Amino acid sequence: MEQFEALEIIRQSESFSRQLAKIETGIFTWAEKQKLFRMFFKQASRYKKVIEEFPEEWLRASSHQFVAGYVFGNSGRLHKYLHNNRDFIDKESKSLLHHFMDSPWFYSLFQITESYPDNILKARDCSGGEEFYLYSEGTANLFKQGKNLFMALLFDNGKCRQTYGIIHYYQGYSVRDFTGFAYLVSYHYRNSRSLSESVKNKPLEYMLLDRFAEIPFTVHKGEQMVFCSHSRKVESFDPEEYSRHFLIEEKNDVVKCTLKKYQDTMFFTCLYFDKMKNNLTLNAVGVSRYREMTELLKNKYDFPREPSWCFTTQMMIAVDTVLGIKNPSLAYDKYFDTEPPVQGESSPDLKPINDLMRELTDYSNAGKKYSIQELASKHDVPVETALQLENMLKNMDKKLNIDLEGGSDDIVPPPPDKRHKLKDPPNQNPF
């Protein structure tokens, strides 16, 4: 980038930031009268349990970003504001508002492709592939820390784009996660295939994905865990036609066919046929394994190359937590859940699980706080498996709990974390 070009970007960006600061208070005061903040908090009340995990500052900042996107992202609303307040707005501010009416604000999921001095970045929109210059100190600092998947509310100043409000970044999500999330959360995406439009129509739901932003990728044997599933109606299905490739089981009018070549349960690859509903569901860890099954079935059954359900472990947890939607295959998994085969503790498949279980037990005994996602990543165990182990440990604690009569009402024992720090008593008997 030429020096004069960089200076133009900086000068234009600082000018727009200064002008925007002049009109912010008026915009938000008007938005309050229009009950736009009330609209945000009404929507937020549906996600009370998720939002309780965030600091209060996040909720306040999110409400302002929500309202800013709602007003500046719609030319009609900006025109209404300008019309209602034209006698109180100076010429420079009117010019800025007219610029934003011609170029409304928008949300973008993007990655950085090049970094320049003075907080200038080159970015690529993950949905449309468009490249653009971005002036953002916050994004530049996060990029230096190793983050490189962002979602932000952007505006165009004529020389580059700038961010407004929270810069959402993600450690463990993939771009594919967001297209899948968009498909579930917004009918607009199904019609437009525009991720920006999907976020514009459901911004709060995307903001809530911050809840899992710090969770790193879940990897097993060097491969990121991506769970794929796709269902379709069929007239019939004869599993014996595919017995050369699949192990076949049947329970409760549901046929399960597991691909023989994948014996590692972490990389399950199977299909379910529901005889009562004539529903055929393909399930696999990894898009390549899903597509392998579509190839085996393609002579009779037409499945898309891209499954409708395709999420990393992190996004799968987020979809369940935020939207209350679970992997469709879970309805059939329960029929075939069995105890895993007994192996020696030294088995390479069980060692990470045993190590995780020991650490969970230590934390439980000591009464210390921990992050199950971080422990799962540390021991290279899928988060779903780690959560199952955690629940199993909690259930064991309940079963082994013993109530004893007696004791002194005025003496309360210290909590587990305090007791854990107490030194051993002296060896000698003082009496």
C-alpha positions in Angstrom: 0.0 0.0 0.0 1.3 3.4 -0.9 1.9 5.9 1.9 -0.4 8.6 0.4 -3.2 5.9 0.2 -2.7 5.0 3.8 -2.8 8.6 4.9 -6.1 9.1 2.9 -7.6 6.1 4.7 -6.6 7.4 8.1 -7.7 11.0 7.5 -11.1 9.9 6.1 -11.7 7.4 8.9 -10.8 9.9 11.7 -13.1 12.5 10.1 -16.0 10.0 10.0 -15.4 8.9 13.6 -15.5 12.6 14.7 -18.7 13.3 12.7 -20.4 10.2 14.0 -19.6 11.1 17.6 -21.5 14.3 17.1 -24.8 12.6 16.1 -24.6 9.4 18.3 -26.4 10.9 21.3 -29.2 12.3 19.2 -29.7 9.0 17.4 -29.8 7.0 20.6 -32.1 9.5 22.3 -34.5 9.2 19.3 -34.2 5.4 19.3 -35.2 5.3 23.0 -38.3 7.3 22.2 -39.0 4.9 19.3 -38.8 2.0 21.9 -36.0 0.3 20.0 -34.0 -0.4 23.2 -37.2 -1.9 24.6 -37.4 -4.1 21.6 -33.9 -5.4 22.1 -34.4 -6.2 25.8 -37.7 -7.9 25.0 -35.9 -10.2 22.6 -33.1 -10.7 25.1 -35.5 -11.9 27.7 -36.0 -15.1 25.7 -32.4 -15.9 26.2 -32.1 -15.0 29.9 -30.1 -18.1 30.9 -27.5 -17.6 28.2 -27.2 -13.9 28.8 -26.7 -14.4 32.5 -23.2 -15.8 31.6 -22.2 -12.5 30.2 -20.9 -9.4 32.1 -23.4 -6.5 32.3 -21.1 -4.4 30.0 -21.7 -6.9 27.2 -25.4 -6.5 27.4 -25.2 -2.7 27.3 -22.7 -2.7 24.4 -24.8 -5.3 22.5 -28.0 -3.2 22.9 -26.3 -0.2 21.4 -24.9 -2.2 18.5 -28.3 -3.7 17.9 -30.0 -0.3 17.8 -27.3 1.2 15.6 -27.6 -1.6 13.1 -31.4 -1.2 13.2 -31.3 2.5 12.5 -28.2 3.0 10.3 -28.8 -0.2 8.4 -32.2 1.0 7.0 -32.4 4.1 4.8 -36.0 4.6 5.6 -35.4 4.8 9.4 -32.5 7.3 8.9 -34.7 9.4 6.7 -37.4 9.4 9.4 -34.9 10.5 12.0 -33.5 13.3 9.7 -37.1 14.5 8.9 -38.1 14.6 12.6 -34.9 16.4 13.7 -33.9 18.5 10.7 -34.1 21.8 12.6 -31.6 20.6 15.2 -28.9 19.0 12.9 -26.1 21.0 11.3 -25.1 20.9 7.7 -22.1 18.5 8.3 -24.2 16.0 10.2 -27.0 16.1 7.5 -24.3 15.4 4.9 -23.1 12.4 7.0 -26.7 11.0 7.4 -27.3 11.4 3.6 -24.1 9.4 3.0 -25.3 6.6 5.3 -28.8 6.6 3.6 -27.0 6.0 0.3 -24.6 3.4 1.9 -26.5 1.7 4.8 -24.5 -0.1 7.5 -24.3 -3.9 7.4 -23.0 -6.9 9.3 -20.1 -8.9 8.0 -18.3 -12.1 8.8 -14.8 -11.6 7.7 -11.2 -12.7 7.9 -8.0 -10.6 7.6 -5.8 -11.3 4.5 -3.2 -8.6 5.0 -2.1 -6.3 7.8 -0.5 -2.8 7.4 0.8 -0.3 9.9 -1.5 2.2 11.7 -4.4 -0.2 12.1 -5.1 -0.6 8.4 -6.1 -4.1 7.3 -7.2 -5.9 4.2 -10.2 -8.2 4.8 -12.3 -10.7 2.9 -16.0 -11.1 3.5 -16.6 -14.8 4.2 -20.0 -14.9 2.6 -19.6 -13.1 -0.8 -15.8 -13.2 -1.0 -15.5 -9.4 -1.5 -12.1 -7.9 -0.4 -12.0 -4.5 1.3 -9.8 -2.2 3.3 -10.7 -1.9 7.0 -9.5 0.7 9.5 -10.0 -0.7 13.0 -7.6 -0.6 16.0 -9.6 -3.2 17.9 -9.6 -5.7 15.0 -5.9 -5.0 14.4 -5.1 -5.8 18.0 -7.2 -9.0 18.0 -5.5 -10.1 14.8 -2.1 -9.6 16.4 -3.3 -12.0 19.2 -4.0 -14.7 16.7 -7.7 -14.2 16.1 -8.9 -14.3 12.5 -12.6 -14.9 12.2 -14.7 -11.8 13.1 -18.2 -10.5 12.9 -18.9 -6.8 13.1 -21.2 -4.0 12.2 -19.5 -2.1 9.4 -19.9 1.2 7.5 -18.3 2.5 4.4 -16.6 5.9 4.6 -15.7 6.1 0.9 -12.1 5.1 1.4 -12.5 2.0 3.5 -14.8 0.4 6.0 -14.9 0.9 9.8 -16.4 -1.1 12.6 -19.0 0.1 15.1 -19.5 -1.4 18.5 -18.4 -4.9 19.6 -16.0 -6.8 17.4 -17.1 -10.4 17.7 -14.2 -12.9 17.3 -14.3 -16.7 17.3 -11.6 -19.2 18.2 -13.3 -22.5 17.4 -16.0 -21.8 14.9 -15.6 -22.3 11.2 -17.1 -20.3 8.3 -19.3 -23.4 7.5 -20.7 -23.2 11.1 -22.1 -19.8 10.3 -23.8 -20.8 7.1 -25.4 -23.7 9.0 -26.5 -21.4 11.8 -27.9 -18.9 9.3 -30.0 -21.7 7.7 -31.5 -22.6 11.1 -32.0 -19.1 12.5 -33.2 -17.1 9.5 -35.6 -17.8 6.7 -34.1 -14.8 5.0 -30.9 -16.8 4.4 -32.7 -19.7 2.8 -34.0 -17.3 0.2 -31.1 -14.8 -0.2 -28.1 -16.9 0.8 -26.8 -13.6 2.2 -25.1 -14.1 5.6 -25.2 -10.3 6.1 -29.0 -10.2 5.6 -29.4 -13.1 8.0 -27.4 -11.3 10.8 -29.3 -8.0 10.0 -32.6 -9.8 10.7 -31.5 -11.8 13.7 -28.5 -9.9 15.2 -29.1 -10.9 18.8 -28.9 -14.6 18.1 -25.5 -14.1 16.4 -24.3 -11.9 19.2 -25.0 -14.7 21.7 -22.5 -16.9 19.9 -19.9 -14.8 21.9 -20.8 -17.2 24.7 -18.5 -19.8 23.1 -16.0 -17.5 21.4 -13.0 -18.6 23.4 -13.4 -22.4 23.0 -10.7 -23.7 20.7 -11.2 -26.3 18.0 -12.0 -29.8 19.1 -9.5 -32.1 17.4 -9.1 -35.9 17.4 -6.1 -37.5 15.9 -5.2 -34.3 14.1 -8.7 -33.9 12.5 -11.2 -31.2 13.5 -14.5 -32.7 14.7 -17.3 -31.7 12.4 -20.7 -33.4 12.8 -22.7 -33.9 9.6 -26.3 -35.0 9.2 -28.9 -34.9 6.4 -32.4 -36.5 6.2 -34.8 -37.2 3.4 -37.9 -39.1 2.7 -37.6 -42.3 0.6 -40.1 -44.8 -0.6 -38.2 -47.8 0.7 -34.7 -48.9 1.8 -33.3 -52.4 1.8 -30.2 -52.5 4.0 -29.1 -55.9 2.7 -28.2 -54.3 -0.6 -25.4 -52.5 1.2 -24.3 -55.3 3.6 -20.9 -55.5 1.9 -20.2 -52.0 3.2 -22.3 -51.7 6.4 -22.8 -53.4 9.7 -26.6 -53.7 10.1 -28.7 -53.5 13.3 -32.4 -52.9 13.9 -34.3 -51.7 16.9 -37.8 -50.3 17.3 -38.5 -50.2 13.6 -35.2 -48.2 13.0 -32.4 -49.7 11.0 -28.8 -48.6 11.7 -26.1 -49.2 9.1 -22.5 -48.4 10.2 -19.8 -48.1 7.7 -17.4 -51.0 8.4 -14.2 -49.2 7.5 -14.5 -46.8 10.4 -14.1 -48.6 13.6 -13.0 -45.6 15.6 -16.2 -44.5 17.5 -14.9 -40.9 17.5 -15.4 -40.9 13.7 -18.8 -42.6 13.5 -20.2 -42.9 10.0 -23.7 -44.4 9.8 -27.2 -44.1 8.4 -30.6 -44.6 10.0 -33.7 -45.7 8.2 -37.0 -45.1 10.1 -39.5 -47.7 8.7 -42.5 -45.9 10.2 -41.7 -42.5 8.7 -39.8 -43.7 5.6 -37.0 -41.3 6.7 -33.3 -42.0 5.7 -30.7 -40.0 7.7 -27.0 -39.9 7.0 -24.6 -39.1 9.9 -20.8 -38.7 9.9 -18.0 -37.0 11.6 -16.4 -35.1 8.7 -17.8 -33.9 5.4 -15.6 -36.4 3.5 -17.1 -39.4 5.3 -20.6 -38.0 4.7 -19.8 -37.7 1.0 -18.4 -41.2 1.0 -21.9 -42.5 2.0 -23.6 -40.3 -0.6 -21.4 -42.0 -3.2 -22.4 -45.5 -2.0 -26.1 -44.6 -2.2 -26.2 -42.3 -5.3 -27.6 -44.9 -7.7 -30.8 -45.0 -5.7 -30.9 -42.0 -3.4 -30.0 -38.4 -4.1 -28.3 -36.7 -1.2 -26.7 -33.2 -1.5 -22.9 -32.8 -1.2 -23.4 -30.3 1.5 -25.5 -31.7 4.5 -28.1 -29.5 6.1 -26.6 -30.1 9.5 -22.8 -29.6 9.6 -21.3 -28.1 12.7 -18.2 -28.2 14.8 -18.6 -29.3 18.4 -18.6 -25.7 19.6 -21.3 -24.6 17.2 -23.4 -27.7 17.9 -23.4 -26.7 21.6 -24.2 -23.1 20.7 -27.1 -24.2 18.5 -28.5 -26.3 21.3 -28.0 -23.6 23.9 -29.1 -20.6 21.9 -31.7 -22.0 19.6 -32.7 -25.2 21.5 -32.1 -27.3 18.3 -30.3 -30.7 18.6 -28.6 -32.9 16.0 -31.5 -34.7 14.2 -29.7 -38.0 14.5 -30.0 -38.0 18.3 -33.6 -39.1 18.0 -32.2 -42.4 16.7 -28.9 -42.7 18.6 -30.8 -43.4 21.8 -32.0 -46.8 20.4 -28.5 -48.0 19.8 -26.6 -46.6 22.7 -24.6 -49.4 24.3 -21.8 -49.7 26.8 -18.4 -49.4 25.1 -16.3 -52.5 24.9 -14.1 -53.1 28.0 -10.4 -52.3 27.2 -7.4 -52.0 29.3 -6.6 -48.6 30.9 -3.5 -48.4 28.8 -5.6 -48.5 25.6 -4.6 -45.5 23.4 -8.3 -44.7 22.9 -9.2 -44.7 26.6 -6.1 -43.0 28.0 -7.3 -39.4 27.2 -10.7 -40.2 28.7 -9.1 -41.7 31.9 -6.8 -38.7 32.2 -9.7 -36.3 31.9 -11.8 -38.3 34.4 -8.9 -38.1 37.0 -8.6 -34.4 36.5 -12.4 -33.9 36.8 -12.4 -35.9 40.0 -9.5 -33.8 41.4 -11.4 -30.6 40.7 -14.6 -32.0 42.2 -12.9 -33.2 45.4 -11.2 -29.8 45.8 -14.3 -27.8 45.0 -12.4 -25.8 42.4 -14.0 -24.2 39.3 -13.0 -25.4 35.8 -14.0 -25.1 32.2 -15.2 -28.4 30.7 -14.4 -27.1 27.2 -10.8 -26.3 28.1 -10.3 -29.6 29.8 -11.7 -31.4 26.8 -9.3 -29.6 24.5 -6.4 -30.2 26.8 -7.0 -34.0 26.8 -8.0 -34.2 23.1 -11.5 -35.5 24.0 -14.7 -34.4 22.2 -16.7 -31.9 24.3 -19.8 -34.1 24.1 -17.8 -37.0 25.7 -16.4 -34.6 28.4 -19.9 -33.4 29.3 -21.1 -37.0 29.6 -18.2 -37.8 31.9 -19.0 -34.7 34.0 -22.6 -35.7 34.3 -21.6 -39.2 35.3 -19.3 -37.9 38.0 -22.1 -35.6 39.4 -24.5 -38.5 39.4 -22.0 -40.6 41.3 -21.6 -37.9 43.9 -25.3 -37.8 44.5 -25.5 -41.6 44.9 -22.6 -41.7 47.3 -23.9 -38.7 49.4 -24.4 -39.8 53.0 -26.5 -37.8 55.5 -25.2 -38.1 59.1 -27.1 -37.1 62.2 -25.4 -35.0 64.9 -22.9 -32.2 64.7 -23.0 -28.7 66.0 -25.4 -26.1 64.6 -23.0 -23.2 65.2 -20.0 -24.8 63.5 -20.0 -24.7 59.7 -17.2 -26.6 58.0 -15.1 -24.7 55.4 -16.0 -25.3 51.7 -14.0 -27.9 49.7 -11.6 -25.4 48.2 -10.6 -24.1 51.6 -10.3 -27.6 53.1 -8.1 -28.7 50.2 -5.6 -26.0 51.2 -5.4 -27.1 54.9 -2.1 -28.6 55.9 -1.9 -32.1 57.4 -2.4 -32.3 61.2 0.8 -32.8 63.3 1.9 -36.3 63.9 2.1 -36.1 67.7 -1.0 -36.6 69.9 -1.3 -33.5 72.1 -3.3 -35.4 74.8 
